[in-house]
């Protein structure tokens, strides 16, 4: 399972052996060895593998950034499928919470067309709606067009 690492413990100007790097980040030393096989550069010429802190931090940031999958309008992320999907039978549900001044927390709820799992996407909408001219999109629900994240036709 992917993990978010605490990069603030890594010092840029320090050199770490694999075991020290693993202890600093909070992972097993085997994880650092696997990262080395995947392309983590080490300092050449030193007997135990050593990596610079700045390089280690950049490598982890690049790994985390490459895992992200941006969602388009009207899409939700399905965890079992590990990819963005357009949900079947979408509906908007109020979460019953107010976010900030005059905004309500809502979610797009539906089922994944591939595996049938329930998928969600969270957003907010203005409670005090001022009628603005929005681009008309044919949608099964009139409220659906009010939300910028869900404006695509499903």
C-alpha positions as CSV (number, residue, x, y, z in Angstrom):
1,X,0.0,0.0,0.0
2,X,1.4,3.4,-0.9
3,X,2.6,5.5,2.0
4,X,3.3,9.2,2.4
5,X,6.8,9.6,3.8
6,X,7.9,12.4,6.2
7,X,10.5,14.2,4.1
8,X,11.2,16.8,6.7
9,X,13.5,14.4,8.6
10,X,15.8,14.1,5.5
11,X,18.7,16.6,5.6
12,X,19.8,17.8,2.1
13,X,23.5,18.2,2.8
14,X,23.8,14.8,4.6
15,X,24.8,11.5,3.2
16,X,22.9,8.4,4.3
17,X,23.7,4.7,4.2
18,X,20.7,2.6,3.2
19,X,20.0,1.6,6.8
20,X,20.3,5.2,8.0
21,X,17.9,6.4,5.3
22,X,15.4,3.6,6.1
23,X,15.5,4.6,9.8
24,X,15.1,8.3,9.0
25,X,12.1,7.8,6.7
26,X,10.5,4.9,8.8
27,X,10.7,2.1,6.2
28,X,12.5,-1.2,6.0
29,X,16.0,-1.2,4.5
30,X,14.7,-3.5,1.8
31,X,12.5,-0.7,0.5
32,X,15.6,1.5,0.0
33,X,17.3,-1.4,-1.8
34,X,14.3,-1.8,-4.1
35,X,14.3,2.0,-4.8
36,X,18.0,1.6,-5.8
37,X,17.1,-1.1,-8.3
38,X,14.3,1.2,-9.6
39,X,16.8,4.1,-10.2
40,X,17.7,5.8,-6.9
41,X,21.3,7.1,-7.6
42,X,24.0,6.4,-5.1
43,X,27.4,7.9,-4.5
44,X,30.0,6.0,-6.5
45,X,33.1,4.7,-4.9
46,X,31.9,4.3,-1.3
47,X,31.8,0.7,0.1
48,X,28.3,0.6,1.7
49,X,25.8,2.2,-0.6
50,X,25.4,5.8,0.3
51,X,22.8,8.3,-1.0
52,X,22.7,12.1,-0.7
53,X,19.8,13.5,1.2
54,X,18.8,15.9,-1.5
55,X,18.8,13.1,-4.1
56,X,16.7,10.8,-1.8
57,X,14.2,13.6,-1.1
58,X,13.8,14.3,-4.9
59,X,13.5,10.6,-5.7
60,X,10.6,10.2,-3.2
61,X,8.8,13.3,-4.3
62,X,9.0,12.1,-7.9
63,X,7.6,8.7,-6.9
64,X,4.7,10.3,-5.1
65,X,4.0,12.7,-7.9
66,X,4.0,9.9,-10.6
67,X,1.4,7.9,-8.6
68,X,-1.2,10.7,-8.7
69,X,-4.0,10.4,-11.2
70,X,-5.9,13.6,-11.9
71,X,-9.7,13.3,-12.3
72,X,-11.7,14.9,-15.1
73,X,-15.1,16.5,-14.5
74,X,-17.7,13.9,-13.5
75,X,-15.1,11.2,-12.7
76,X,-14.5,9.4,-9.4
77,X,-11.5,7.2,-8.4
78,X,-12.2,3.5,-7.9
79,X,-9.9,2.1,-5.2
80,X,-10.1,-1.6,-6.3
81,X,-9.6,-0.8,-10.0
82,X,-7.0,1.9,-9.2
83,X,-8.2,4.2,-11.9
84,X,-10.6,7.0,-12.6
85,X,-14.1,6.0,-13.7
86,X,-17.4,7.7,-14.7
87,X,-19.8,6.3,-12.1
88,X,-23.0,4.5,-13.0
89,X,-26.3,5.9,-11.5
90,X,-24.6,9.1,-10.1
91,X,-26.4,11.1,-7.5
92,X,-25.5,14.1,-5.4
93,X,-25.8,13.7,-1.6
94,X,-25.4,16.4,1.0
95,X,-22.9,15.6,3.7
96,X,-24.7,17.8,6.2
97,X,-21.7,20.0,6.9
98,X,-21.1,23.6,6.2
99,X,-17.6,24.5,4.9
100,X,-16.6,28.1,5.3
101,X,-19.1,30.9,4.7
102,X,-22.1,29.9,2.7
103,X,-20.7,26.6,1.3
104,X,-22.1,23.1,1.8
105,X,-20.2,19.9,1.6
106,X,-21.6,17.5,-1.0
107,X,-20.5,14.3,-2.7
108,X,-21.1,12.6,-6.0
109,X,-22.0,9.0,-5.2
110,X,-22.3,6.2,-7.7
111,X,-21.0,2.7,-8.6
112,X,-18.0,1.7,-10.6
113,X,-19.0,0.3,-14.0
114,X,-16.1,-2.2,-13.9
115,X,-16.3,-3.8,-10.5
116,X,-19.6,-2.5,-9.0
117,X,-17.9,-0.9,-6.0
118,X,-19.4,2.3,-4.4
119,X,-17.3,5.4,-5.5
120,X,-17.4,8.9,-4.1
121,X,-16.1,12.3,-5.0
122,X,-16.4,15.2,-2.6
123,X,-17.0,18.9,-3.5
124,X,-18.7,22.0,-2.1
125,X,-21.5,24.2,-3.4
126,X,-22.8,27.6,-2.5
127,X,-25.8,27.6,-0.1
128,X,-26.8,31.1,-1.1
129,X,-27.0,30.5,-4.8
130,X,-26.8,33.5,-6.9
131,X,-28.2,32.6,-10.3
132,X,-25.3,32.6,-12.7
133,X,-25.5,31.6,-16.4
134,X,-23.7,28.3,-16.5
135,X,-22.9,26.3,-19.6
136,X,-25.9,24.0,-20.2
137,X,-25.1,20.3,-20.0
138,X,-27.8,17.7,-20.3
139,X,-27.8,15.9,-17.1
140,X,-30.3,13.7,-15.2
141,X,-30.2,16.0,-12.2
142,X,-30.7,19.8,-12.3
143,X,-28.5,20.3,-9.3
144,X,-25.7,18.3,-11.0
145,X,-24.9,21.3,-13.3
146,X,-24.3,23.7,-10.3
147,X,-21.2,21.9,-9.3
148,X,-18.0,22.6,-11.3
149,X,-16.5,19.2,-10.6
150,X,-19.5,17.4,-11.9
151,X,-20.4,19.4,-14.9
152,X,-19.7,16.8,-17.5
153,X,-22.5,14.7,-19.0
154,X,-22.5,11.2,-17.7
